Amino acid sequence: MPIFEKPPLETLTPAKDRWTPIYLEHGRLEVDDSSIKWIGADGLVYRLPVATISAIMLGPGTTVTHAAIKACADSNTPVCWIGEDAMRFYAFGITPNHDNTKPRIHATLWADKKKRAEIARRMFARRFPELDVHAHSIAELRGMEGLRVRARYAELGQQYGVTWKGRNYDKSNWYLADNINRALSAANASLYALCAAICCALGYIPSLGFIHDSGPIPFIYDVADLYKDITSFPAAFMAVRQNPADNGELARLFLKERIEQEKIAQKIPTDLEELIQ
């Protein structure tokens, strides 16, 4: 059987010109006939142009061969291990010859306090399009964002007929929170997973945030906050309206629909190119 031949580095498609990440579940990823192929549980076989994909996201029920992982590495294509429908993020593998342009730029901008503040303002400007963000300090913008989010929760509560008493949850005891708070936490966690998979595949550094600075993945929180208004927030309220006893499954289903409708996986790479510079 022919072995996948490592393409010359200079012939590989740059990350910015590659397809958006591809999600695979319930099947086998292997090398055959000098290419990568996916054999689904339904028996269908798909040839994957691995050198033109920005990342391969492997979901539940996936088997992958050593040769397939090596072929991805040779093609400069990151691999992420995630949960069902890309709604969990477990780990990722970066290739030895992966371009380090993105992490270098990210780290350089983060290390410069003025540039870090400028990028934070660009992110806030996405939520306050009519506000002169340069007329306010980062602390003031954080406070304004908190007020905006609280108003958004109240608005969604009225829109979907869900009782809203405020954002309140205890990480040590999930069931102390009311239904809508549990739904929001479930939807947000799933959104973080998708953002983490895409950001890691692109080469950004999850631990270096521009607005957030605590926790293990502050940059992922920065990115997810750009899309919560149109994804996880409405998904959570829709789920509780339909089933007040939802354990998070319905919230994640609605989130998946919102992500697809809003083309979030396609937007993130483009938006980050505009913001992180």
N, C-alpha and C positions, 0 to 999 in steps of 0.2 A: 504494500500500500504506500503510495507516495506520501512523503512527509511535508508538512507545511514549511515552505521556505521563507525565512525571515526577509522581509522587504528592506531595501536600503533606507536608512533614516531620512534622507533628503527627499524620498518619494512619498512619504507618509502625508496624508492630508492634515493640515493644521487644525487644531481644536476648534477654532472659530468657524471653520468651513464644514465641520462634520455634521452628520445627522444628530437629532436629539436622542437621548438615551433610549434604548430598547428594553422592554420588560418581558421576561420569560418565566413561565412557571409550568410545572407538571410535564417534564420531558427531560431530554438528555442533550447536552451540548458536547460535541466531539469534533475531531478533525478527520476529514475524509477527502480523498482526491485533491489534496493540496488546498483545501478550503475549510472553513468552519461551517458546520451544519447543525441545525436544531431539529431533533426528532421529537415531535409532540406526543403526548399520551394518546392522541387520536390517530397516531400513525402517520400523520402528514410530515413531510420533510421540507425544511426551508434552508436555503443557502444564505448565509449572512456575510455581507461585505464588511468584515470586521475592521478593516483599516479605515473605513469611512464613518464608523459609528462613534459617537462621543463617549459612550459608556454602555456596558451590558449590565442590566440589573437582574439578578437571579432570585426568583421567588420560591415559595414552597414547592416541594415535590421535584426539585431539580437535581439532576446528576450531571456532573461535569468531569471530564477527563483531564488528566495532567497535561496532555498534549494540547487541549483546547485552551487551558490557562496560559500555557507557554506561547501559543499563537497570539493570544490577546496581548501578552506582554511584548512580543516581537512587533506587534502592530501599534503599540503605544495606546492601547485601549483599556482603560480602567474597568475593573469588575467590582460590582457591589452586591452584597448579600443582604436581601431585604425581606420584609414580610408580605403577606397577601395583598395583591393589588398595589404594591409599592407603598403600603401604609405603615411599614416599620423599617427601621434602618439598623442593621446589626454590625456590619463591618465592610471594609472595602480594601481592595488591593491596588496599589499604584505600581506602575511599570518602572523598571530600572532606568529606562531612557526617556521617561516622561518629561516633557518640556517644563522647566521650572520658572518660566516667565511669570505666570500668574502668582505663585506664592512669593516670589521676589518683590513683585509690585505691591502685593497685598501687605507684606511685612514692612516694606519701606514706607508706604503711606500711613500705616498704623503707627509706626515709630515716630512720625513727625506730628506733633500735637496740633499744629495749625491745619495740616492736611487731613488729619483724622477728624477734626471738628468740621471741616468743609464737607467731607463725605457724609458725616452724620446729618448735616443740614440738607444735603441733596436727598437723603432718605426721608427726612421730615417733610421736604417740599412735595414729595409724592402724596403725602397725606393732607398737606395744607397748600394746595395749588395757588390760592389767592393771597397767601401770606408772604411777607418779606421775611424769610427765615434768617437773613443776615442781620436783622434788626433785633434779634433775640439771642440770648445765651443758650447753650445746650441744655442747661438745667431748666430754663424757662420753657424750652420746647418740649422737654420730657414731661413737665407738668401739664402743658397744653395737650399733649398727646394722651395723657391719662384722662383728662376731662373729656376729650373727644371720644375715646374708647368707651367710657362709662355712658356717654350720651348715645353711642351706637348700640350698646346693649339694651338700653331702655327703648330705643326706637324699634329694634328687632323684636323685643318682647311684645310691644303693642302690635306690630305688623303680623306676628304669628300667633298672637293670643296666648303667650306663655308668661306666667307670673315671674317677674324679675325683681329680686330683692338685693342684688349686688353680687359682685364677684367674691366668692368665699369658698375656699376649699382647704383641706388639711391633707398634706401629702402622706402623713403617717396613718391616716384613717380615711380611706376613699369614701366610705359610706356616710360620713358626717356631712358631706356636701349634698345639696339638693340636686334634683335630676338635671336641671339645665347646667349647673356648674360641672357636674360629672361629664355631661355631653360635650361641653366646651373643652374640658381638659382632654378628653379622648380625641376630639377632632384636631385640636392644636398639636397634640403629640404626633398624630399621623402626618400632619402638614410638615412638622419639623423633620420627620423621616424622609419625606420626598425632597425637601430643600437640602438636607444633608447629603443625600445620594447625589444630587446634581452638582452641588458646590464642591464636594470631594472629587467628583469625576472631572470637573473643570480645573481643579488644582488650587482652589481657595483654601484658606486655613480656618477651620471651624472655631478655633480657640481665640482668634483675634477679632473682636467685635468693635464696631465704630460707635454704636449707641449703647449697646449692652456691654458690660464688662465682667459679669459674674457668671458662674456656672461653667460647665465643661465646653459648651458650644455657643458662646455669645454671638458669633457671626451668623450662625444659623437662625438665632432669634431675630437678629436684624433683618435677615432676608425674609423670613416667614411673616414678619409684621407688615411687610409691603403688600401681602396678599390675603391676610386674615379677613378683611372686610368683605371680600367677595368669595371666600372659600369656607374656612372653618367656622366663622361666626354664623352665617346663615345656615350652614349645614347642621349645626348643633340645635338651633331653634326649630328648624324644620323637623328634625328627628323627634324632639320632645313634643312638638305639636301632634305628630302622628302617633307616637307611642311614649307616653310619659315615663314608662318603666324601662325604656331602652338602656341596654347595658354598654352602649358605645358602638355596637355593630351597625345600627341604622345610621348613626352620626357619621361613621366612616364611609358608609355607602353613599350618602348624600355628598360627603366631601369629595369622594372620587368623581361623582357626576359634575360637581362644580369645577374641579380641577380640569376635567376634560372640556367642559363648556368654555371655560376661560382660557384654555390653552396655557396653563401655568408652566408646564414643563418646557414649552417653547419660549415663554416670556423671560424666564429666569436668566438664561445665558445672555440674552440681549440686554436686559435691564442692568445686569451686573457690569457689562462692558461699558455702559454709559455712566454708571455710578462710581466704579472703582477705577479711577484714572487720575 
